[in-house]
Amino acid sequence: MREKQLTTDPKGHFLNTNQCFSADGKWLVYDTRNDDSKIGSTGSIEMVNVVTGEMKQLYHTKNQTEYGPGLGAVSFSPAVNRVIFIHGIRNANEKNPYGFTRRTGVAIDVNNPEVPIFMDARDIIAPYTSGALRGGTHAHSWSGDGQRLSFTYNDEVIAQLSKTNPDVQDLRTVGVMFPGKVKVTDDANGENNSGEMSSVVVTKVIENPIAGSDDIDKAFDECWIGKKGYQKADGNWQGRAIAFQGNVKDETGQTKTEIFVVDLPADLTEANPGEALAGTANRRPDVPRGVKQRRITFTRKGVQGPRHWLRSSPDGTHIAFLSKDPSGFINAFVVSPNGGRVKQVSFHLFDIQSGLNFSPDDQYISYVAQNAIYITELSTGESKQLTENSSDDSRPVSAVIWSPDGKTMTYNRYVKDAGGNYLQIFLLQ
């Protein structure tokens, strides 16, 4: 395959782990980080044409400093010409910088740049608003039809309460945005904002899970299952569902990461009796009525390897993840959203170094290993190396993302020039 360097200007061009291509495959969107950990000090979203190399700025934060607001992790909608990204709270400063509970999802319509659309409403002042959350949404991912968004979430109200109440912990969880505007009263400090969509938490986490149980104290790094959901074991179709990584306590009390699924009902606006979707002053937001959470893996080693988001095949039959195989190497595995047998699909005698992505035709997964791009065919387990092995300082980093037609892959590499070492975008065609 032919490798092409797409960007060359002396700055970062940080690709998200998926959904970087526009729906027509002509543009790639990125933020200008040069380091994964620098969202708080990054202020620009741009896109580049994959054929001509033309670059366009889509958005720049106001009053950007090293403390925020900050932005990053941008992805294209699969349905419309819109991108979404993490945006820090607008009043960020040295005392209250960008952080886990101080961020939200902002969108930009490509044809109307520099006009932020606040997607999830935020309300940290009691009484809290139904359809809004109270903290920080992160790593937003579009559903296959572009109608909903998933995200990880940390709650500001609970985070503040945890400083004075040792029985309460700021636990990461997973939420969903869905159609429905939410109006929130602005406050003088700029902490609150209204949203274009309604938001709820959809995974249940608790302090101090019981050892050997399916209780979790962290839900994270999720994915939508299939473009249109998946078929249940009873033959019925589940239209919307999310797979996520959950931290359990094994029988010895040690933390282990397993895979869970939440099946989502059509209506996410109804709470269970006695519960509050918006949360209370001393309780995190509750999950909607009809959400069904279940564990689907019961492995000895759990999910292991570099940080990665779970990935579902477009047809919804497989969820892919990384773990150590019996030889001790980090390889790729899949499991059905219905649970059952976990299947190893790559068999390298070396470690996979990045997250995974499925090809649009469900046949392959892509990733980085031995400082090179690899793909593995799911049906045969045959792996192919597509690029030469690179030195550590110029190896492909983060994930390898497929274009909508499956003919192109993109990824980042650091490239040195006279001014420094910058994350550039590469294509493999």
C-alpha positions as CSV (number, residue, x, y, z in Angstrom):
1,M,0.0,0.0,0.0
2,R,1.1,3.6,-0.6
3,E,1.8,5.8,2.4
4,K,1.4,9.6,2.0
5,Q,2.1,12.4,4.4
6,L,-0.9,14.7,4.3
7,T,0.1,17.6,6.6
8,T,3.5,19.3,7.0
9,D,3.0,22.6,8.9
10,P,4.9,22.9,12.2
11,K,2.2,22.2,14.8
12,G,0.2,19.2,16.1
13,H,-2.5,17.5,14.0
14,F,-4.1,15.2,16.6
15,L,-6.5,12.6,15.2
16,N,-9.2,11.2,17.4
17,T,-9.3,7.4,17.8
18,N,-12.3,7.0,15.3
19,Q,-14.8,9.0,13.2
20,C,-12.2,11.4,11.8
21,F,-13.4,11.2,8.2
22,S,-16.3,13.3,6.9
23,A,-19.3,11.2,5.7
24,D,-18.1,11.6,2.1
25,G,-14.6,10.7,3.0
26,K,-13.1,13.9,1.6
27,W,-12.0,15.6,4.9
28,L,-10.2,14.7,8.1
29,V,-10.9,16.7,11.3
30,Y,-8.3,17.1,14.0
31,D,-7.3,19.3,16.9
32,T,-3.9,21.0,17.2
33,R,-2.5,19.2,20.1
34,N,1.0,17.9,19.8
35,D,0.7,15.9,23.0
36,D,-2.2,13.6,24.1
37,S,-2.2,15.2,27.6
38,K,-2.5,18.8,26.5
39,I,-6.3,19.3,25.8
40,G,-6.5,22.1,28.4
41,S,-3.9,24.2,26.6
42,T,-5.1,23.5,23.0
43,G,-7.4,26.0,21.3
44,S,-8.1,25.0,17.6
45,I,-10.1,22.6,15.6
46,E,-9.2,22.2,11.9
47,M,-9.9,20.0,8.9
48,V,-7.8,19.0,5.9
49,N,-8.8,17.7,2.5
50,V,-7.4,14.3,1.9
51,V,-6.9,14.9,-1.9
52,T,-5.8,18.5,-2.1
53,G,-4.3,19.1,1.3
54,E,-6.4,22.3,1.7
55,M,-6.8,23.2,5.4
56,K,-9.6,25.0,7.1
57,Q,-10.0,26.3,10.7
58,L,-13.3,25.4,12.1
59,Y,-13.1,26.8,15.6
60,H,-10.8,28.6,18.0
61,T,-11.5,29.1,21.8
62,K,-11.7,32.6,23.2
63,N,-9.3,33.7,26.0
64,Q,-7.2,30.5,25.7
65,T,-4.5,30.0,28.3
66,E,-2.5,27.1,29.6
67,Y,-5.3,26.5,32.1
68,G,-8.2,26.3,29.6
69,P,-10.8,26.4,28.3
70,G,-9.1,23.9,26.0
71,L,-10.5,21.5,23.4
72,G,-9.8,18.3,21.7
73,A,-10.9,14.8,20.6
74,V,-13.0,15.9,17.6
75,S,-15.1,13.6,15.5
76,F,-17.3,13.9,12.4
77,S,-21.0,13.0,12.3
78,P,-21.7,10.1,10.0
79,A,-24.9,11.8,8.9
80,V,-24.4,15.6,8.6
81,N,-21.6,18.0,8.0
82,R,-21.0,18.6,11.8
83,V,-18.2,17.8,14.2
84,I,-18.2,17.5,18.0
85,F,-15.3,17.9,20.4
86,I,-14.5,18.3,24.1
87,H,-14.6,22.0,25.2
88,G,-13.5,23.1,28.6
89,I,-15.7,25.4,30.7
90,R,-15.4,28.9,29.5
91,N,-14.3,30.5,32.8
92,A,-11.3,28.2,33.1
93,N,-8.4,29.9,35.0
94,E,-5.5,29.0,37.2
95,K,-7.8,28.4,40.2
96,N,-10.4,26.4,38.2
97,P,-8.6,24.9,35.2
98,Y,-9.7,22.4,32.6
99,G,-10.5,19.1,34.3
100,F,-12.5,15.9,34.2
101,T,-15.6,17.5,35.7
102,R,-15.1,20.8,33.8
103,R,-15.8,20.1,30.2
104,T,-18.7,19.7,27.8
105,G,-19.5,18.7,24.2
106,V,-19.5,21.5,21.6
107,A,-20.3,21.0,17.9
108,I,-19.5,23.1,14.8
109,D,-21.4,23.0,11.6
110,V,-18.7,22.9,8.9
111,N,-20.6,25.4,6.8
112,N,-20.8,27.8,9.7
113,P,-17.4,27.8,11.4
114,E,-16.5,29.6,14.7
115,V,-20.1,29.3,15.9
116,P,-20.2,26.9,18.9
117,I,-23.2,24.7,19.4
118,F,-23.3,23.5,23.0
119,M,-24.7,20.0,22.7
120,D,-25.1,18.8,26.3
121,A,-26.6,21.1,28.8
122,R,-24.7,21.7,32.1
123,D,-26.3,22.8,35.4
124,I,-24.4,22.6,38.7
125,I,-26.7,24.8,40.7
126,A,-29.6,23.1,42.6
127,P,-32.3,22.3,41.9
128,Y,-30.8,20.6,38.9
129,T,-32.4,20.5,35.4
130,S,-33.8,17.3,33.9
131,G,-32.0,16.5,30.7
132,A,-28.9,18.3,31.8
133,L,-25.8,16.9,33.6
134,R,-23.6,18.5,36.2
135,G,-20.0,17.9,35.2
136,G,-17.7,16.9,32.4
137,T,-18.6,14.9,29.2
138,H,-15.7,13.5,27.3
139,A,-14.7,11.4,24.2
140,H,-18.0,11.9,22.4
141,S,-18.9,9.2,19.9
142,W,-21.7,9.4,17.3
143,S,-24.2,6.5,16.9
144,G,-24.3,4.9,13.5
145,D,-27.3,7.0,12.4
146,G,-25.8,10.2,13.8
147,Q,-28.8,10.8,16.0
148,R,-27.2,10.1,19.4
149,L,-23.9,10.5,21.1
150,S,-22.2,8.5,23.8
151,F,-19.6,9.9,26.2
152,T,-17.7,9.3,29.4
153,Y,-18.7,11.4,32.3
154,N,-17.5,12.8,35.7
155,D,-19.9,14.6,38.0
156,E,-18.8,18.0,39.4
157,V,-21.3,18.0,42.3
158,I,-20.2,14.6,43.5
159,A,-16.5,15.5,43.0
160,Q,-16.9,18.5,45.3
161,L,-18.9,16.4,47.8
162,S,-16.2,13.7,47.9
163,K,-13.8,16.3,49.3
164,T,-15.8,16.4,52.6
165,N,-17.5,13.0,52.6
166,P,-15.2,10.0,52.5
167,D,-18.1,7.7,51.6
168,V,-18.6,9.4,48.3
169,Q,-16.2,9.1,45.3
170,D,-16.0,10.8,41.9
171,L,-16.6,7.7,39.8
172,R,-16.3,7.8,36.0
173,T,-19.4,6.6,34.1
174,V,-20.9,6.6,30.6
175,G,-23.8,8.7,29.3
176,V,-25.8,9.4,26.2
177,M,-27.1,12.5,24.4
178,F,-30.4,12.2,22.5
179,P,-32.6,14.7,20.6
180,G,-34.3,17.3,22.8
181,K,-33.2,20.8,23.6
182,V,-32.6,21.7,27.3
183,K,-32.8,25.2,28.7
184,V,-30.7,26.0,31.6
185,T,-30.5,29.4,33.4
186,D,-27.1,30.9,32.9
187,D,-25.1,31.8,35.9
188,A,-22.8,34.8,36.4
189,N,-19.7,32.6,36.6
190,G,-20.2,30.9,33.2
191,E,-20.5,27.4,34.7
192,N,-23.9,26.6,33.2
193,N,-25.0,26.3,29.6
194,S,-28.1,25.2,27.7
195,G,-27.9,22.3,25.2
196,E,-29.1,21.2,21.8
197,M,-29.6,17.7,23.2
198,S,-30.8,16.0,26.3
199,S,-28.3,13.9,28.4
200,V,-28.5,11.1,30.8
201,V,-26.1,8.7,32.5
202,V,-26.7,5.1,31.3
203,T,-24.3,3.0,33.4
204,K,-24.5,2.3,37.1
205,V,-21.4,2.6,39.2
206,I,-21.1,2.2,42.9
207,E,-18.5,2.8,45.6
208,N,-16.8,-0.3,47.0
209,P,-18.1,-3.1,44.7
210,I,-18.5,-6.5,46.3
211,A,-15.6,-8.8,45.5
212,G,-16.6,-11.4,42.9
213,S,-19.8,-9.6,41.9
214,D,-20.7,-7.7,38.7
215,D,-20.8,-4.4,40.5
216,I,-18.4,-1.8,39.0
217,D,-16.8,1.4,40.3
218,K,-15.8,2.7,36.9
219,A,-17.4,2.6,33.4
220,F,-15.3,3.9,30.5
221,D,-14.0,3.7,26.9
222,E,-17.3,2.7,25.4
223,C,-18.7,2.2,21.8
224,W,-22.0,1.9,20.1
225,I,-22.8,-1.6,19.1
226,G,-23.3,-1.9,15.4
227,K,-24.5,0.8,13.1
228,K,-28.1,-0.3,13.8
229,G,-27.7,-2.3,17.0
230,Y,-27.4,-6.1,17.2
231,Q,-29.5,-9.3,17.2
232,K,-30.2,-10.8,20.6
233,A,-29.8,-14.5,21.4
234,D,-33.7,-14.8,21.3
235,G,-33.7,-13.5,17.7
236,N,-35.1,-10.0,18.6
237,W,-33.3,-6.9,17.4
238,Q,-31.9,-4.4,20.0
239,G,-31.8,-1.1,18.1
240,R,-29.5,0.9,20.5
241,A,-26.9,-0.5,22.8
242,I,-23.5,0.4,24.1
243,A,-20.5,-1.8,25.1
244,F,-18.1,-0.4,27.7
245,Q,-15.3,-1.4,29.9
246,G,-16.1,-1.8,33.6
247,N,-13.9,-2.3,36.6
248,V,-14.9,-5.1,38.9
249,K,-13.3,-6.6,42.0
250,D,-12.3,-10.3,41.5
251,E,-12.7,-12.9,44.3
252,T,-9.4,-11.7,45.9
253,G,-10.5,-8.0,45.8
254,Q,-8.2,-7.0,43.0
255,T,-9.5,-4.7,40.3
256,K,-10.0,-6.2,36.8
257,T,-11.5,-4.7,33.7
258,E,-14.3,-6.7,32.0
259,I,-16.7,-5.9,29.2
260,F,-20.3,-4.9,29.8
261,V,-23.3,-4.0,27.6
262,V,-26.2,-1.6,28.3
263,D,-29.3,-2.1,26.2
264,L,-31.1,1.2,25.8
265,P,-34.9,1.7,25.7
266,A,-36.5,4.0,23.1
267,D,-37.4,6.5,25.8
268,L,-34.6,7.8,28.0
269,T,-36.6,10.5,29.8
270,E,-38.3,8.4,32.5
271,A,-36.7,7.7,35.9
272,N,-37.2,4.7,38.1
273,P,-39.4,5.3,41.1
274,G,-37.6,7.4,43.8
275,E,-34.7,8.2,41.5
276,A,-33.6,11.4,39.7
277,L,-32.0,11.5,36.3
278,A,-30.5,14.9,37.1
279,G,-29.1,13.7,40.4
280,T,-29.4,15.4,43.8
281,A,-27.0,17.3,46.1
282,N,-25.7,14.1,47.6
283,R,-26.4,11.5,44.8
284,R,-25.0,11.1,41.3
285,P,-27.5,11.1,38.4
286,D,-29.5,7.8,38.1
287,V,-30.0,5.8,35.0
288,P,-33.3,5.9,33.1
289,R,-36.0,3.3,33.5
290,G,-35.6,0.4,31.1
291,V,-31.8,0.5,30.8
292,K,-30.5,-3.0,31.2
293,Q,-26.8,-3.4,32.2
294,R,-25.1,-6.8,32.1
295,R,-21.6,-8.2,32.1
296,I,-20.6,-10.2,29.0
297,T,-17.0,-11.4,29.7
298,F,-15.7,-13.4,32.7
299,T,-12.1,-13.7,31.8
300,R,-9.1,-14.5,33.9
301,K,-6.9,-11.6,32.8
302,G,-9.5,-9.0,31.8
303,V,-8.9,-6.2,29.3
304,Q,-5.2,-5.3,29.1
305,G,-2.8,-3.4,26.9
306,P,-2.6,0.2,25.8
307,R,-5.6,2.4,26.6
308,H,-8.2,1.8,23.9
309,W,-11.9,2.2,23.3
310,L,-14.0,-0.9,22.6
311,R,-15.0,-1.3,19.0
312,S,-18.0,-3.0,17.5
313,S,-18.2,-4.4,14.0
314,P,-20.6,-2.4,11.9
315,D,-23.0,-5.3,11.7
316,G,-23.1,-5.6,15.5
317,T,-21.9,-9.2,15.8
318,H,-18.5,-8.6,17.4
319,I,-17.0,-6.4,20.1
320,A,-13.2,-6.1,19.9
321,F,-10.8,-5.5,22.7
322,L,-7.2,-6.1,23.7
323,S,-5.9,-8.5,26.3
324,K,-2.9,-10.8,26.9
325,D,-3.0,-14.2,25.2
326,P,-1.8,-17.4,26.9
327,S,1.7,-16.6,25.7
328,G,1.7,-13.2,27.5
329,F,1.4,-11.0,24.3
330,I,-1.2,-8.3,23.9
331,N,-3.5,-9.4,21.0
332,A,-6.9,-8.8,19.7
333,F,-10.0,-10.6,20.9
334,V,-13.7,-10.5,20.0
335,V,-16.9,-11.4,21.9
336,S,-20.6,-11.3,20.9
337,P,-22.7,-8.6,22.5
338,N,-24.8,-11.5,23.8
339,G,-21.7,-12.8,25.7
340,G,-20.4,-16.3,25.4
341,R,-17.1,-17.5,24.1
342,V,-14.3,-15.0,23.8
343,K,-12.3,-15.6,20.5
344,Q,-8.7,-14.6,19.9
345,V,-8.4,-13.1,16.4
346,S,-4.7,-12.0,16.2
347,F,-1.8,-14.3,17.1
348,H,1.3,-12.1,17.2
349,L,4.4,-13.0,19.1
350,F,4.7,-9.4,20.0
351,D,2.4,-6.8,21.5
352,I,-0.3,-4.7,19.7
353,Q,0.6,-1.1,20.5
354,S,-2.6,0.8,19.8
355,G,-6.4,0.6,19.8
356,L,-8.4,-1.2,17.2
357,N,-10.8,-0.2,14.4
358,F,-13.0,-2.3,12.2
359,S,-13.1,-1.9,8.4
360,P,-16.5,-0.8,7.1
361,D,-17.1,-4.2,5.5
362,D,-16.7,-6.0,8.9
363,Q,-13.8,-8.1,7.6
364,Y,-10.7,-6.6,9.1
365,I,-9.3,-4.8,12.2
366,S,-6.5,-2.3,12.0
367,Y,-3.9,-1.3,14.6
368,V,-0.2,-0.5,15.3
369,A,2.3,-3.2,16.2
370,Q,6.1,-3.3,16.0
371,N,5.9,0.3,15.0
372,A,4.0,-0.5,11.8
373,I,0.5,-0.6,10.5
374,Y,-1.2,-4.1,10.6
375,I,-4.6,-5.5,9.6
376,T,-6.0,-8.8,10.6
377,E,-8.7,-10.7,8.8
378,L,-11.4,-11.7,11.3
379,S,-12.5,-14.9,9.6
380,T,-9.0,-16.4,9.2
381,G,-6.9,-14.7,11.8
382,E,-4.4,-13.9,9.1
383,S,-2.4,-10.7,9.8
384,K,-0.7,-8.5,7.2
385,Q,1.9,-5.8,7.8
386,L,1.2,-2.8,5.6
387,T,4.1,-0.4,6.4
388,E,7.7,-0.8,7.2
389,N,8.8,-0.9,10.9
390,S,9.7,2.6,12.1
391,S,11.9,3.9,14.8
392,D,10.3,4.7,18.1
393,D,10.3,8.4,17.6
394,S,8.6,8.2,14.3
395,R,6.2,5.2,14.8
396,P,2.5,5.5,14.1
397,V,0.7,6.6,17.2
398,S,-2.9,6.3,18.6
399,A,-5.3,4.4,16.3
400,V,-5.6,3.6,12.6
401,I,-8.9,4.9,11.2
402,W,-10.7,3.7,8.0
403,S,-12.4,5.9,5.5
404,P,-16.1,5.3,5.0
405,D,-15.4,3.4,1.7
406,G,-12.7,1.3,3.3
407,K,-10.1,2.4,0.7
408,T,-8.0,4.7,2.9
409,M,-6.6,4.5,6.4
410,T,-5.2,7.4,8.4
411,Y,-3.1,7.8,11.5
412,N,-0.5,10.1,13.2
413,R,3.2,10.0,13.2
414,Y,5.7,12.4,14.8
415,V,7.9,14.1,12.1
416,K,11.0,16.1,12.9
417,D,11.8,19.4,11.2
418,A,14.1,22.3,12.0
419,G,11.5,23.7,14.5
420,G,10.7,20.6,16.5
421,N,8.9,17.2,16.4
422,Y,5.2,17.5,15.3
423,L,2.3,15.1,15.0
424,Q,1.5,14.9,11.3
425,I,-1.3,13.1,9.5
426,F,-0.5,10.2,7.2
427,L,-2.7,8.3,4.7
428,L,-2.4,4.7,3.6
429,Q,-4.2,4.1,0.3
